[in-house]
Amino acid sequence: MQDINIKITDRNGETHELVAPTDMAMNLMEVIRSYELAEEGTIGICGGMAMCASCQCYILSDHKLPEISADEEAMLAEAFYVEDNSRLGCQIQITSELDGLEVELAPES
């Protein structure tokens, strides 16, 4: 396994270039939390169960991501600020295929 590079634009518009491990079974929301890129209590409120949309982000790069699950689709249908490229960070597992991924955090709802 290897570490990958990810670019994340936070809710203040600042872009962070991060290194994320692929050997810890982390998802994108957990990486964002571990780097403290969102205020405490504003991301991953449901603990990564696709039940709150607080980790919604916009996928800016053209990486092939896993299909959206029914739970994720239902949550995005109820979320604010949803765009065509919206995904829940908790549903995106960090894998070596995501090297170079670029995302922007959706505004807090």
C-alpha positions, 0 to 999 in steps of 0.5 A: 500500500502507498500514501496518495496525494489529495487536494481539498478546498475547505469551506473558506476557499483555502486549498490544502495539499494532503497525503492520505494513507491507503492502508488504514481503511479511511474514507475521505470524511475521516481524512478531512477530520484528521487534518481538521479542515472543517470546524469540529462538529460540522463534518461527519456528524453521523459518524460516516453512516450516510445519514447526515450529509455534513460531509458533502463535497464536490468532486473536481477531478475526473476520478472514477469513483464507486457507484452511489449507493441508495443510502447516499443518493437518498441523503443527497436528495435531502441535502442543501447545495447539491450539485451534479458532482456532489458526493458524501465523503464518508462513502469514498474509501481512500484507495491508491486509484484516488491519487490526485483526487481534488475535492471541495467541501460543500457549504455547511447546511 
